[in-house]
């Protein structure tokens, strides 16, 4: 068995197979168009690859995608040392080929390939099938809790100092504090816009919904970035940096009002170490165990200081 980087023709062939897995709300043709559009996004064009596990005859046994994302090691003097990490998505084996260990072999060979990259730090994935299959390949599961808030009527800009537009994304991302962790992933503005692109694709298929007019808000030094980012009618908070419980409440109140204005069903925020103590103080916020999207990390650098408190915001999901 060996790894192959897929051609455009091979990607299209995999799209026809994976529609049944990830193409909800879309026809086969619509799903293929979605995949082509996402691959044409500026982030994907530079940082995405599709990988195939092939047998000796060249037949495809399994496939996945990788997206390069920025990551940082904190030096003893506190400086950030940049590197490359790789988010893994769309791990797929045809039903007729399942149960033979192909996905595990794919993940093992891919990790070996990624380890050879000169600035490699870690691989990150979000499992919808639990931790067991990926633990075989050295992936460690991280805690996965969500906070849900109901939409609320009112002007979204009223509780905060400013609402953010798409053109504000890079500046707003620059306002956020970097994590205190010795190692962390960090999305780029293009990576966050890739999430918004998914919302632009799906909004026409979600009855009664519209794209949110804002992509986040600021109050004092605190910032939140959000969006309709997929096939569910939810407003997902992509990045969240609240400096106090009062700021957290104001930002999430703005998000609730934006969700109401856009006809969305709720606000969803992923719990991270930096916000875990603040969110219980936000009235109306409910903590629930996440269903799917379990974050799992595999070091690609032997001395990587991997902590169970590693922050993984929703903006890193693929």
C-alpha positions in Angstrom: 0.0 0.0 0.0 1.1 3.5 -0.7 0.0 7.2 -0.5 -0.8 9.2 -3.6 -1.7 12.9 -3.9 -5.0 13.0 -5.8 -5.5 14.6 -9.2 -8.5 16.8 -9.9 -10.1 13.8 -11.7 -9.5 11.6 -8.7 -11.0 14.2 -6.4 -14.1 14.3 -8.5 -14.4 10.5 -8.4 -14.1 10.6 -4.6 -16.8 13.3 -4.4 -19.3 11.0 -6.1 -18.6 8.4 -3.4 -18.6 10.7 -0.4 -21.8 12.5 -1.2 -23.8 9.9 0.9 -21.6 10.6 3.9 -21.4 14.4 3.8 -23.8 15.7 1.2 -26.9 16.2 3.3 -29.3 18.8 1.8 -27.5 18.7 -1.5 -27.9 16.7 -4.7 -24.9 14.7 -6.0 -24.4 17.5 -8.5 -24.8 20.2 -5.8 -22.4 18.4 -3.5 -19.8 18.2 -6.3 -20.2 21.9 -6.9 -19.8 22.6 -3.2 -16.5 20.7 -3.1 -15.2 22.5 -6.2 -16.1 25.8 -4.7 -14.5 25.1 -1.4 -11.3 23.8 -3.1 -11.2 27.1 -5.1 -11.3 29.2 -1.9 -8.0 31.0 -1.3 -7.2 29.0 1.8 -7.8 25.7 0.1 -5.9 26.6 -3.0 -2.7 27.1 -1.0 -3.0 24.8 2.0 -5.2 21.7 1.0 -4.3 18.3 -0.4 -6.4 15.2 -1.0 -4.6 11.9 -0.2 -5.4 8.4 -1.5 -4.3 5.1 0.0 -3.8 2.8 -3.0 -3.0 -0.9 -3.3 -0.2 -2.3 -5.5 -2.6 -2.3 -8.5 -3.4 1.4 -8.0 -6.9 0.9 -6.8 -8.1 3.4 -4.1 -8.8 1.9 -0.7 -9.3 5.0 1.4 -8.9 8.8 1.2 -8.7 12.0 3.3 -7.8 15.7 3.0 -5.3 17.8 4.8 -5.2 21.5 5.4 -2.1 23.2 6.6 -2.7 25.6 9.5 -0.4 27.8 11.5 0.8 26.6 14.9 3.3 28.0 17.5 5.7 26.8 20.1 6.4 29.1 23.0 10.1 29.7 23.5 11.6 30.0 27.1 11.7 33.8 26.6 8.0 33.8 25.7 8.5 34.4 22.0 6.3 32.5 19.5 8.1 30.1 17.2 6.0 29.4 14.1 5.5 26.1 12.5 3.1 24.0 10.3 0.4 21.8 11.6 -2.1 19.8 9.5 -5.9 19.5 10.0 -7.2 16.2 8.6 -10.7 15.9 7.2 -13.0 13.6 5.2 -11.4 10.3 6.2 -13.4 7.9 4.0 -13.5 4.2 3.1 -16.1 2.8 0.8 -18.5 0.5 2.7 -17.4 -2.6 0.7 -13.8 -2.0 1.8 -14.5 -1.3 5.5 -13.3 -3.5 8.4 -9.9 -4.2 6.8 -7.8 -1.5 8.6 -7.5 0.7 5.6 -8.3 3.9 7.5 -5.7 3.1 10.1 -3.1 2.4 7.5 -4.0 5.7 5.7 -3.5 7.6 8.9 -0.2 5.9 9.7 1.3 6.5 6.3 0.0 10.1 6.3 1.6 10.8 9.7 4.9 9.5 8.4 4.6 11.8 5.4 3.7 14.8 7.4 6.5 14.2 9.9 9.0 14.8 7.0 7.8 18.4 6.5 10.5 20.7 7.7 8.4 22.8 10.1 5.9 20.1 11.2 4.4 20.4 14.6 1.2 18.3 14.9 -1.8 16.8 13.1 -5.3 17.7 14.2 -8.6 16.0 13.4 -12.2 16.1 14.5 -13.7 12.6 14.9 -17.4 11.9 14.4 -16.8 8.2 15.1 -15.3 8.4 18.6 -11.6 8.2 19.6 -10.8 4.5 19.2 -10.0 4.3 15.5 -7.7 7.3 15.5 -6.1 6.4 18.9 -4.6 3.4 17.1 -2.5 5.9 15.0 -1.3 7.9 18.0 -4.1 10.6 18.2 -5.0 11.8 21.7 -8.6 13.0 22.4 -9.2 16.4 24.0 -12.3 17.5 26.0 -15.3 18.4 23.9 -18.0 20.5 25.5 -20.3 23.0 23.8 -22.3 25.9 25.2 -25.8 26.6 23.7 -27.7 29.8 23.9 -31.2 30.5 22.5 -31.7 33.4 20.0 -33.0 36.6 21.5 -34.8 39.6 20.0 -33.2 43.0 20.0 -30.6 45.0 18.2 -27.3 43.0 18.0 -25.1 46.1 18.3 -26.7 47.4 21.4 -24.8 45.3 24.1 -21.4 45.8 22.4 -19.2 48.6 21.2 -19.0 47.5 17.5 -20.3 44.8 15.2 -17.8 43.4 12.8 -18.1 42.9 9.0 -16.3 40.5 6.8 -13.7 43.1 5.9 -12.9 43.4 9.6 -11.9 39.8 10.0 -8.1 40.1 9.8 -8.0 43.1 12.2 -10.3 41.4 14.6 -8.3 38.2 14.7 -5.2 40.3 15.5 -7.0 41.7 18.6 -7.3 38.2 20.2 -4.9 37.1 22.9 -2.7 34.2 22.0 -3.2 31.2 24.3 -0.9 30.7 27.3 -0.3 27.1 26.3 3.3 26.0 25.4 1.9 24.9 22.0 -1.2 26.0 20.1 -2.8 26.1 16.7 -3.9 29.5 15.3 -6.2 30.1 12.2 -5.5 32.7 9.5 -8.1 35.2 8.3 -8.4 33.1 5.1 -9.1 30.0 7.2 -11.9 31.7 9.0 -13.3 33.0 5.7 -13.4 29.4 4.5 -16.0 28.7 7.2 -18.0 31.7 6.1 -17.8 30.3 2.5 -19.5 27.2 3.7 -22.4 29.3 5.0 -22.6 31.2 1.8 -23.0 27.8 0.0 -25.6 26.4 2.4 -27.8 29.4 3.2 -30.0 28.9 0.1 -30.8 25.4 1.3 -31.8 26.4 4.9 -35.5 27.5 5.0 -36.1 30.8 6.8 -32.4 31.6 7.3 -30.2 34.4 6.0 -26.5 35.1 6.3 -25.8 37.0 9.4 -25.1 40.7 8.7 -22.2 40.7 11.2 -19.3 38.2 11.7 -18.6 39.2 15.3 -18.4 41.9 17.8 -16.0 43.8 20.2 -16.5 45.3 23.6 -13.5 46.8 25.3 -10.5 44.5 24.6 -12.8 41.5 24.1 -13.7 40.0 20.7 -15.9 37.3 19.3 -16.0 36.1 15.7 -19.0 34.0 14.4 -20.9 32.9 11.4 -23.3 30.5 9.8 -20.8 27.9 8.8 -22.5 24.8 7.5 -25.6 22.8 6.8 -27.1 23.5 10.3 -29.1 26.6 11.0 -26.9 27.6 13.9 -24.6 30.6 14.6 -21.2 29.2 15.5 -18.8 31.2 17.5 -15.4 30.7 15.7 -13.1 32.6 18.0 -13.9 34.0 21.5 -11.7 36.1 23.7 -13.6 37.6 26.6 -11.6 39.4 29.3 -14.4 39.3 31.9 -17.8 37.7 32.6 -19.4 41.0 31.8 -17.7 41.1 28.4 -18.6 37.4 27.7 -22.2 38.2 28.5 -22.3 41.2 26.2 -20.6 39.4 23.3 -22.9 36.4 23.5 -26.0 38.6 23.9 -25.0 40.2 20.6 -24.5 36.8 19.1 -28.0 35.7 20.3 -29.6 38.8 18.8 -27.7 38.2 15.5 -29.0 34.6 15.5 -32.5 35.8 16.0 -32.2 38.4 13.3 -30.9 35.8 10.8 -33.6 33.2 11.6 -31.1 30.7 13.2 -32.0 28.2 15.8 -29.3 28.8 18.4 -25.8 30.0 19.2 -23.1 27.4 19.7 -19.7 28.1 21.4 -17.0 25.6 22.0 -15.6 25.5 25.5 -11.8 26.3 25.8 -9.6 26.6 28.9 -9.6 30.4 28.6 -13.4 30.7 28.7 -14.4 27.7 30.8 -14.7 29.8 34.0 -16.6 32.6 32.4 -19.4 30.7 30.5 -21.2 29.4 33.6 -21.7 33.1 34.6 -23.5 33.9 31.3 -27.3 33.7 32.0 -29.0 31.3 29.6 -25.9 29.4 28.6 -26.2 25.6 28.8 -23.3 23.2 28.8 -23.7 20.0 26.8 -21.4 17.2 25.7 -20.5 17.7 22.1 -21.9 15.2 19.6 -19.2 14.5 17.0 -16.3 16.8 16.1 -14.2 15.3 18.9 -10.8 17.1 18.7 -7.8 14.7 18.5 -4.1 15.6 18.2 -1.1 13.6 17.1 2.4 15.1 17.6 4.6 15.2 14.5 7.5 16.6 16.5 8.8 14.3 19.1 9.4 16.9 21.8 6.0 18.7 21.2 4.6 19.8 24.6 1.0 18.5 24.2 -1.4 19.4 27.0 -4.9 18.1 27.7 -5.8 21.8 28.1 -4.7 22.6 24.5 -7.3 25.2 23.2 -9.2 24.2 20.1 -11.6 26.9 19.0 -14.3 26.2 16.4 -12.4 28.2 13.9 -9.9 25.3 13.6 -12.5 22.7 12.5 -12.3 21.2 9.1 
